[in-house]
Amino acid sequence: MTVDDTGSGEGVHPASHGGSGRTGGSAAARDGGAEGAVPDVSGVPEVPEVDDRGEGEAERDPLALRLEQLILGADRRYTPFQAARSAGVSMELASRFWRAMGFPDIGQAKALTEADVLALRRLAGLVEAGLLSEAMAVQVARSTGQTTARLAEWQIDSFLEGLTEPPEPGMTRTEVTYPLIELLLPELEEFLVYVWRRQLAAATGRVVQAADDEEMVDRRLAVGFADLVGFTRLTRRMEEEELGELVEAFETTAADLVAAHGGRLIKTLGDEVLYAADDAGVAAEIALRLIETMANDETMPELRVGIAFGTVTTRMGDVFGTTVNLASRLTSIAPRDAVLVDGALAEELTRTGDAPASEADAAEEAAQAEKEGEEPPSYRFALQPMWQRPVRGLGVVEPWLLARRG
């Protein structure tokens, strides 16, 4: 990776809110980051420091600057060009990394820290060492940025908002925020790394169990959508705060049920959740649990669920493909408080013994078992074929109504 010392700062970077926070980013940066991964640019003369902050920067709230310094663990020191130069990467690549992380352009304002330089060195070092391609490194930056951006927004909007109520009359929220963040930051950072390692271990375990290399990317999964009925009408009738509480309760309940029964929550979309499971029976159990739980909560609207089973492409924690589209379409045509599944999932439930091929077959099996003095087969689910119907973009499908037996 060559140092781009001819650029003028075009292809500019965003202000960094990333880096490693209070965990020694500055020291690591001074030590050179990933050892041997990038050229030693310590001898590059530093551009003289001037007050080149962007318009309005000089007038920023001093408390906001103090909070930023606390969270980042370092002072603003570099312009984007200086940061790229110190990291030993080109402005073009540095711009790609920072934009992938979701940060806005800032011109040549002095807004970056030693931790930002270290982050650039590490990503570039992975590319130079041949561990990641440049495109993959950008994808790593993008997936990490998108995930942590949502987490940070949630923590500020929901978590800190509730904890920073002034404890005494006359105190402002901002006066409470600094000491609170100072106490919470190291604990939250440790917890974030712990959860990430746990999730990484679980995801790695699922991938290495794949039958072949091709299945590691394009896998056979059961994909389910759960959708609140009449949500648009609710938005016109409910106050914003009340609506927010309903959505949060729905997402929390759905996330807990999906996790508890062995599925994976892919994403939430306000009035809709998307989940996946390796096993068709697990996906079916989650769907029925969602219906039953929501039906017992008088504050919740009715729910409908659609599930499809088949090959799914996974990218950056999301799922794509015809199977996902079919699950979405089945949800849109499902009756209220009911679950519709596609033929592939119905066939898989039959194959695994979770559901009979038909109720007539179940009755015949029970009679035969009674005649021979044996226990009849025990099925968890019942499947009822519905009328075939055309589904936009997918042709004619035959949905099945899923229910519990007995």
Disulfide bonds with the S-S distance in Angstrom:
none
